[in-house]
């Protein structure tokens, strides 16, 4: 799947509607499996098939846009980590600080930051299972300490699906706080009313088939 082309199509819709691109940065994609093995040996990051298929097409995305139309202010962003930043996994002072409970620090250090939600201390993380599969989690500010590290809401998506859902909603800030909720996938506009304003500008929003 050509994630960059999908993104470019969405960006063009934003521009056609009169939107302003505030920033945009996409690294060259992960080239081959040998490069992937470097990150495994150097940093210990497990490059699963799903992870490789995504980063082989799009090595992170730093993007922000805004639009004011008919008295409505809309914006969106993506802060998906590139493979090097993901591998370096600098979670201290992001996901945890040294005064957290030891058990929570040990647990949250198993997570990798996949996306930072800008303007907040909220994150979307990847955590690997023992069989090298992974899960995505929604990590809210203050949710980790005192046993919270083992109670984080799981997002029922692969990283590819996560990107496609964000893209279908024009990378709206609001949706990330609801991606762990099953109701979002059945009634997204009821869960995130801001999507109705997006529809007024861009037309009907349809989530991808998951």
C-alpha positions as CSV (number, residue, x, y, z in Angstrom):
1,X,0.0,0.0,0.0
2,X,1.4,3.4,-1.0
3,X,0.9,5.4,2.3
4,X,2.7,8.5,0.9
5,X,0.3,8.6,-2.1
6,X,-2.7,8.2,0.3
7,X,-1.3,11.1,2.4
8,X,-0.6,13.3,-0.6
9,X,-4.2,12.8,-1.8
10,X,-5.5,13.9,1.6
11,X,-3.1,16.9,1.7
12,X,-4.3,18.0,-1.7
13,X,-8.0,17.9,-0.5
14,X,-6.9,20.1,2.5
15,X,-5.2,22.6,0.1
16,X,-8.1,22.6,-2.3
17,X,-10.4,23.5,0.6
18,X,-8.2,26.5,1.4
19,X,-6.2,24.9,4.2
20,X,-2.7,26.0,5.2
21,X,0.1,23.5,5.7
22,X,2.1,24.5,8.7
23,X,4.7,21.8,8.5
24,X,5.4,18.6,6.6
25,X,8.3,16.2,6.9
26,X,8.6,12.6,5.7
27,X,11.9,10.7,5.7
28,X,13.0,8.3,3.0
29,X,11.4,4.9,3.8
30,X,13.3,2.0,5.3
31,X,14.9,0.5,2.2
32,X,15.3,-3.2,2.8
33,X,15.4,-6.0,5.4
34,X,19.2,-5.5,5.9
35,X,18.6,-2.0,7.1
36,X,15.8,-3.3,9.3
37,X,18.2,-5.8,10.9
38,X,20.5,-2.9,11.8
39,X,17.9,-1.4,14.0
40,X,17.3,-4.8,15.6
41,X,21.0,-5.5,16.3
42,X,21.8,-1.9,17.3
43,X,18.8,-0.9,19.4
44,X,16.9,-4.2,20.0
45,X,13.8,-3.0,18.1
46,X,11.8,-5.9,16.8
47,X,11.1,-5.3,13.1
48,X,8.1,-7.4,12.6
49,X,6.5,-7.9,9.1
50,X,3.8,-5.4,9.8
51,X,6.3,-2.8,11.1
52,X,8.6,-3.3,8.1
53,X,5.7,-3.1,5.6
54,X,4.7,0.3,7.0
55,X,8.2,1.8,7.4
56,X,9.3,0.4,4.1
57,X,6.7,2.8,2.6
58,X,6.6,5.7,5.0
59,X,9.3,6.4,7.6
60,X,7.3,8.5,10.0
61,X,5.2,11.6,9.3
62,X,5.5,15.1,10.8
63,X,2.5,17.1,9.5
64,X,0.2,19.9,10.7
65,X,-2.5,21.9,8.9
66,X,-5.2,24.4,9.7
67,X,-8.2,26.0,8.1
68,X,-10.8,28.6,9.0
69,X,-13.9,28.6,6.8
70,X,-17.4,30.0,7.4
71,X,-16.5,30.7,11.0
72,X,-15.3,27.1,11.6
73,X,-11.7,26.5,12.7
74,X,-10.3,23.1,11.7
75,X,-6.8,21.6,12.2
76,X,-5.0,18.3,12.2
77,X,-1.6,16.8,12.7
78,X,0.5,13.7,12.5
79,X,3.6,13.1,14.7
80,X,4.4,9.5,13.8
81,X,7.9,8.7,14.8
82,X,10.5,7.8,12.2
83,X,12.2,4.4,12.6
84,X,15.4,5.8,14.2
85,X,13.4,7.8,16.9
86,X,11.2,4.7,17.5
87,X,14.3,2.5,17.9
88,X,16.1,4.9,20.3
89,X,12.9,4.8,22.5
90,X,13.6,7.8,24.7
91,X,10.7,7.2,27.1
92,X,12.2,8.8,30.2
93,X,10.6,12.2,30.9
94,X,8.1,11.4,28.2
95,X,6.3,8.3,29.4
96,X,7.8,8.2,32.9
97,X,9.9,10.0,35.4
98,X,12.2,8.6,38.1
99,X,9.9,9.1,41.0
100,X,7.3,6.7,39.5
101,X,6.8,3.3,41.1
102,X,9.6,0.9,40.1
103,X,7.1,-1.7,38.8
104,X,5.5,0.9,36.6
105,X,8.8,2.1,35.2
106,X,9.8,-1.4,34.3
107,X,6.5,-2.0,32.6
108,X,6.3,1.2,30.6
109,X,9.9,0.8,29.4
110,X,8.5,-2.1,27.3
111,X,6.6,0.4,25.3
112,X,7.8,2.3,22.2
113,X,6.5,5.8,21.4
114,X,4.8,5.5,18.0
115,X,3.1,9.0,18.0
116,X,3.2,12.0,20.4
117,X,-0.1,13.9,20.6
118,X,1.0,17.5,20.2
119,X,0.2,20.1,22.8
120,X,-0.1,17.4,25.5
121,X,1.8,14.7,27.4
122,X,-0.3,12.0,25.7
123,X,1.1,9.3,23.5
124,X,0.3,6.3,21.3
125,X,2.7,3.5,22.1
126,X,3.7,0.1,20.7
127,X,4.2,-2.8,23.0
128,X,5.5,-6.2,21.8
129,X,4.1,-9.5,23.0
130,X,6.3,-12.5,23.7
131,X,5.4,-13.9,20.3
132,X,6.7,-10.7,18.6
133,X,3.2,-9.5,17.8
134,X,2.4,-6.1,19.1
135,X,-0.5,-3.9,20.4
136,X,-1.0,-0.2,20.3
137,X,-1.9,1.7,23.5
138,X,-3.3,5.1,24.4
139,X,-1.2,6.6,27.2
140,X,-2.8,9.6,28.9
141,X,-0.9,12.0,31.1
142,X,-0.7,10.8,34.7
143,X,-2.1,7.3,33.8
144,X,1.0,5.2,34.3
145,X,2.0,5.5,38.0
146,X,0.5,3.4,40.9
147,X,-0.2,0.4,38.7
148,X,-1.6,2.2,35.8
149,X,1.1,0.9,33.4
150,X,-0.7,-2.4,33.3
151,X,-4.2,-0.9,32.8
152,X,-3.6,1.3,29.7
153,X,-6.4,1.3,27.1
154,X,-5.6,-0.8,24.0
155,X,-6.2,0.5,20.5
156,X,-7.6,-2.3,18.4
157,X,-5.6,-1.4,15.3
158,X,-2.4,-2.3,13.5
159,X,0.0,0.6,12.7
160,X,-1.2,0.5,9.1
161,X,-4.8,0.7,10.2
162,X,-4.0,3.5,12.7
163,X,-2.5,5.6,9.9
164,X,-5.5,4.9,7.6
165,X,-8.0,5.9,10.3
166,X,-6.1,9.1,11.0
167,X,-5.9,9.9,7.3
168,X,-9.6,9.3,6.8
169,X,-10.3,11.9,9.5
170,X,-7.8,14.4,8.1
171,X,-5.5,13.7,11.1
172,X,-7.9,15.5,13.4
173,X,-6.5,16.0,16.9
174,X,-9.7,14.9,18.6
175,X,-9.9,11.3,17.4
176,X,-6.8,10.0,19.1
177,X,-8.4,10.3,22.5
178,X,-11.2,7.9,21.4
179,X,-9.4,5.2,19.2
180,X,-9.5,2.7,22.1
181,X,-13.3,2.9,22.3
182,X,-15.3,0.4,20.2
183,X,-18.1,3.0,19.9
184,X,-15.8,5.2,17.8
185,X,-15.7,2.6,15.0
186,X,-19.5,2.2,14.9
187,X,-20.6,5.9,15.5
188,X,-17.5,8.1,15.0
189,X,-19.4,11.4,14.7
190,X,-21.4,10.7,17.9
191,X,-18.1,10.0,19.7
192,X,-16.2,12.9,18.1
193,X,-18.6,15.7,17.2
194,X,-15.7,17.7,15.6
195,X,-15.9,15.3,12.7
196,X,-19.2,16.8,11.7
197,X,-17.4,20.1,11.1
198,X,-14.9,18.3,9.0
199,X,-17.7,16.8,7.0
200,X,-19.1,20.3,6.4
201,X,-15.9,21.2,4.6
202,X,-14.7,17.9,3.1
203,X,-17.8,15.8,2.7
204,X,-18.7,12.5,4.3
205,X,-16.0,10.9,6.4
206,X,-15.8,7.2,6.0
207,X,-13.5,5.1,8.2
208,X,-11.5,2.4,6.3
209,X,-12.6,-1.1,6.4
210,X,-10.7,-2.8,9.3
